[in-house]
């Protein structure tokens, strides 16, 4: 039987061992806790770094940016009577931009669906780039390579006022090249452009474009009263179509003064 003195002497030793074990457990727990918190902090830093790169990745992917899209549910806002008595295939396509722009495109095709003429009315939205040259996309409209240089080929008189004509640089007057055309309006902000291959001579082609624009009418202006006002004023200046008449009022030497690569 153990004496009370021996029992009393053993108690401090047991207490010391218990405290030592407890201290070891606390230290181990704190070490694991610090390791866990450090791992979480590392994951958080990596996640933030990854998120910080996402905007750059989006900028590198044009497909992620919304742009022009065909508006199947939109109704035509413009109309054009037949250009001549021959049978042509016509199409009317409407494109809309999320930033407000709208393009109404009318196309005509001749034999073997070969593009014969095009007329585009572009109502500008916030996507419009004022620094971009107005005729920068005209070559593509004409079915040419985008880098094709164009030069001015004179002016024609229409109900919308003077309209600039263009052809590929180096084209000789009288050649069979198609003619492009461009008319900008500041208020309301609107651009009329396109091309035509109608006619066997340059005066005939110029007159055909003037006739096309004089036949352009507005079906609906929607919520754009200035557009309706523009077409109402234009109708007061409308002329009858003349195959080779007064519409071609800048020819020969006068055209040479207007030419220059764009």
C-alpha positions as CSV (number, residue, x, y, z in Angstrom):
1,X,0.0,0.0,0.0
2,X,1.3,3.4,-1.2
3,X,2.0,5.9,1.5
4,X,0.3,9.4,1.4
5,X,3.7,11.0,1.0
6,X,4.5,8.9,-2.1
7,X,1.1,9.8,-3.7
8,X,1.6,13.5,-3.0
9,X,5.1,13.3,-4.7
10,X,3.7,11.7,-7.8
11,X,1.0,14.3,-8.4
12,X,3.3,17.2,-9.6
13,X,5.0,14.8,-12.0
14,X,1.7,13.8,-13.6
15,X,0.5,17.3,-13.8
16,X,3.8,18.4,-15.5
17,X,3.4,15.6,-18.1
18,X,-0.2,16.5,-18.7
19,X,0.7,20.1,-19.3
20,X,3.5,19.2,-21.6
21,X,1.2,17.0,-23.7
22,X,-1.4,19.8,-23.8
23,X,1.2,22.3,-24.9
24,X,2.4,19.9,-27.7
25,X,-1.2,19.5,-28.9
26,X,-1.8,23.3,-28.9
27,X,1.4,23.9,-30.9
28,X,0.5,21.2,-33.4
29,X,-3.0,22.6,-33.8
30,X,-1.7,26.1,-34.3
31,X,0.8,24.9,-36.9
32,X,-1.9,23.0,-38.8
33,X,-4.1,26.1,-38.6
34,X,-1.4,28.4,-40.0
35,X,-0.8,25.9,-42.8
36,X,-4.5,25.8,-43.6
37,X,-4.9,29.6,-43.6
38,X,-1.7,29.9,-45.7
39,X,-3.1,27.5,-48.3
40,X,-6.4,29.4,-48.4
41,X,-4.5,32.7,-48.9
42,X,-2.5,31.2,-51.7
43,X,-5.6,30.0,-53.5
44,X,-7.2,33.4,-53.1
45,X,-4.2,35.1,-54.6
46,X,-4.2,32.8,-57.6
47,X,-7.9,33.3,-58.1
48,X,-7.7,37.0,-58.0
49,X,-4.8,36.9,-60.4
50,X,-6.8,34.8,-62.8
51,X,-9.8,37.1,-62.6
52,X,-7.6,40.0,-63.3
53,X,-6.7,38.4,-66.6
54,X,-10.2,37.8,-67.8
55,X,-10.8,41.3,-69.3
56,X,-7.6,40.9,-71.4
57,X,-8.8,37.5,-72.6
58,X,-12.2,39.0,-73.6
59,X,-10.5,41.7,-75.6
60,X,-8.6,39.1,-77.6
61,X,-11.8,37.4,-78.7
62,X,-13.8,39.4,-81.2
63,X,-16.5,36.8,-81.1
64,X,-17.4,37.8,-77.6
65,X,-18.2,41.3,-78.7
66,X,-21.7,41.8,-80.1
67,X,-21.9,43.4,-83.5
68,X,-24.1,43.6,-86.6
69,X,-26.8,40.9,-86.9
70,X,-29.6,40.3,-89.3
71,X,-32.9,41.6,-87.8
72,X,-35.5,39.1,-89.2
73,X,-38.4,40.7,-87.2
74,X,-37.8,44.2,-88.4
75,X,-39.9,45.6,-91.3
76,X,-38.5,47.4,-94.3
77,X,-38.4,51.2,-93.9
78,X,-37.6,52.1,-97.5
79,X,-38.8,51.1,-101.0
80,X,-37.5,51.4,-104.5
81,X,-39.4,50.9,-107.7
82,X,-38.0,48.6,-110.4
83,X,-34.8,50.0,-111.9
84,X,-35.7,48.9,-115.5
85,X,-38.0,46.6,-117.3
86,X,-35.6,43.6,-117.2
87,X,-36.2,40.8,-114.8
88,X,-33.9,41.1,-111.7
89,X,-33.7,39.2,-108.4
90,X,-34.1,41.6,-105.5
91,X,-33.4,41.1,-101.8
92,X,-34.0,43.3,-98.8
93,X,-31.9,42.6,-95.6
94,X,-32.0,44.6,-92.4
95,X,-29.0,44.6,-90.0
96,X,-29.1,46.0,-86.5
97,X,-26.3,46.9,-84.0
98,X,-26.7,46.7,-80.2
99,X,-25.5,50.3,-79.9
100,X,-28.4,51.6,-82.1
101,X,-27.3,51.4,-85.7
102,X,-29.5,50.1,-88.5
103,X,-28.6,49.2,-92.1
104,X,-31.3,48.6,-94.7
105,X,-29.6,46.8,-97.7
106,X,-31.3,46.2,-101.1
107,X,-29.5,44.1,-103.6
108,X,-30.2,43.2,-107.2
109,X,-28.7,40.3,-109.2
110,X,-28.5,39.7,-112.9
111,X,-27.7,36.6,-114.8
112,X,-26.2,33.7,-112.8
113,X,-26.9,35.7,-109.6
114,X,-24.1,38.1,-110.5
115,X,-24.4,41.3,-108.3
116,X,-25.9,44.0,-110.4
117,X,-26.7,46.8,-108.0
118,X,-26.8,47.6,-104.3
119,X,-28.3,50.3,-102.2
120,X,-27.7,50.7,-98.4
121,X,-29.2,53.2,-96.0
122,X,-27.2,53.3,-92.8
123,X,-28.8,55.1,-89.8
124,X,-25.9,55.6,-87.4
125,X,-25.9,54.6,-83.7
126,X,-23.3,54.9,-81.0
127,X,-21.2,52.3,-82.9
128,X,-20.4,54.8,-85.6
129,X,-16.7,55.7,-85.8
130,X,-16.3,59.3,-86.7
131,X,-12.5,58.8,-87.4
132,X,-13.2,56.2,-90.0
133,X,-13.2,57.5,-93.7
134,X,-16.7,57.6,-95.0
135,X,-15.8,55.6,-98.2
136,X,-13.6,53.0,-96.3
137,X,-16.1,50.2,-96.8
138,X,-17.3,51.1,-100.3
139,X,-14.8,48.8,-102.1
140,X,-16.2,45.8,-100.2
141,X,-19.7,46.8,-101.1
142,X,-18.7,46.9,-104.7
143,X,-17.4,43.3,-104.5
144,X,-13.7,44.5,-104.6
145,X,-10.8,43.7,-102.3
146,X,-11.0,45.8,-99.2
147,X,-7.5,47.3,-99.9
148,X,-8.6,48.5,-103.4
149,X,-8.0,52.2,-103.8
150,X,-10.9,54.3,-105.0
151,X,-11.0,57.6,-106.7
152,X,-13.8,60.1,-107.2
153,X,-15.5,59.8,-110.6
154,X,-17.6,62.9,-110.5
155,X,-20.9,64.0,-108.9
156,X,-24.5,63.5,-109.8
157,X,-27.5,65.6,-108.9
158,X,-30.3,63.8,-107.0
159,X,-33.3,64.8,-104.8
160,X,-30.9,64.3,-101.9
161,X,-28.5,66.8,-103.3
162,X,-25.0,66.1,-104.9
163,X,-23.8,62.5,-104.6
164,X,-20.2,61.5,-105.0
165,X,-19.3,58.7,-107.4
166,X,-16.3,56.4,-107.1
167,X,-14.5,53.8,-109.2
168,X,-11.2,51.9,-108.8
169,X,-8.1,54.0,-109.2
170,X,-6.8,54.0,-112.7
171,X,-10.2,53.3,-114.4
172,X,-10.5,55.0,-117.7
173,X,-13.6,56.9,-118.5
174,X,-15.8,54.7,-120.8
175,X,-14.5,51.4,-119.3
176,X,-17.1,48.8,-118.1
177,X,-16.2,49.3,-114.4
178,X,-19.2,49.5,-112.0
179,X,-19.7,52.8,-110.2
180,X,-19.9,53.2,-106.4
181,X,-21.7,56.1,-104.8
182,X,-21.9,57.8,-101.4
183,X,-24.0,60.4,-99.7
184,X,-23.7,61.5,-96.1
185,X,-26.3,63.4,-94.1
186,X,-25.4,65.0,-90.8
187,X,-29.0,65.7,-89.5
188,X,-30.4,63.1,-89.2
189,X,-27.1,61.1,-89.1
190,X,-27.5,58.9,-92.2
191,X,-25.4,57.5,-95.0
192,X,-26.6,56.3,-98.4
193,X,-24.2,54.2,-100.4
194,X,-24.0,51.4,-102.9
195,X,-23.0,50.6,-106.4
196,X,-24.5,50.0,-109.9
197,X,-23.4,48.2,-113.0
198,X,-26.3,49.3,-115.1
199,X,-25.7,51.0,-118.4
200,X,-23.2,50.5,-121.2
201,X,-21.5,53.9,-120.9
202,X,-20.4,56.1,-118.0
203,X,-23.1,58.7,-118.5
204,X,-25.7,56.0,-118.6
205,X,-24.4,54.5,-115.4
206,X,-24.3,57.8,-113.6
207,X,-27.9,58.5,-114.8
208,X,-29.0,55.1,-113.6
209,X,-27.6,55.8,-110.1
210,X,-29.4,59.2,-110.0
211,X,-32.6,57.5,-111.1
212,X,-32.2,54.8,-108.3
213,X,-31.8,57.5,-105.6
214,X,-34.7,59.6,-107.0
215,X,-36.9,56.5,-106.7
216,X,-36.0,55.8,-103.1
217,X,-38.9,56.4,-100.8
218,X,-39.5,56.2,-97.1
219,X,-42.1,53.7,-95.9
220,X,-41.9,54.4,-92.2
221,X,-39.7,56.7,-90.0
222,X,-40.5,55.0,-86.7
223,X,-39.6,57.4,-84.0
224,X,-37.4,59.6,-86.2
225,X,-39.3,62.7,-87.2
226,X,-36.1,64.2,-88.7
227,X,-35.9,61.3,-91.1
228,X,-39.4,61.9,-92.3
229,X,-38.7,65.6,-92.7
230,X,-35.6,64.8,-94.7
231,X,-37.5,62.6,-97.2
232,X,-40.4,65.0,-97.4
233,X,-38.0,67.8,-98.4
234,X,-36.3,65.5,-100.9
235,X,-39.5,64.6,-102.6
236,X,-40.0,68.3,-103.5
237,X,-36.8,68.1,-105.5
238,X,-37.5,64.7,-107.1
239,X,-36.9,64.5,-110.9
240,X,-38.0,62.1,-113.5
241,X,-35.5,59.6,-114.7
242,X,-33.4,60.5,-117.7
243,X,-31.1,57.8,-119.2
244,X,-28.3,60.2,-120.0
245,X,-29.7,63.6,-119.1
246,X,-29.2,66.3,-116.6
247,X,-28.3,64.1,-113.7
248,X,-24.8,63.7,-115.1
249,X,-23.8,67.3,-114.6
250,X,-20.0,66.9,-114.0
251,X,-18.2,65.1,-116.8
252,X,-14.9,65.1,-118.7
253,X,-12.4,67.7,-117.5
254,X,-14.5,68.6,-114.5
255,X,-14.3,65.0,-113.2
256,X,-10.5,65.0,-113.6
257,X,-10.3,67.8,-111.1
258,X,-12.2,65.7,-108.6
259,X,-10.2,62.5,-108.9
260,X,-7.8,61.3,-106.2
261,X,-7.1,58.1,-104.3
262,X,-9.0,57.7,-101.1
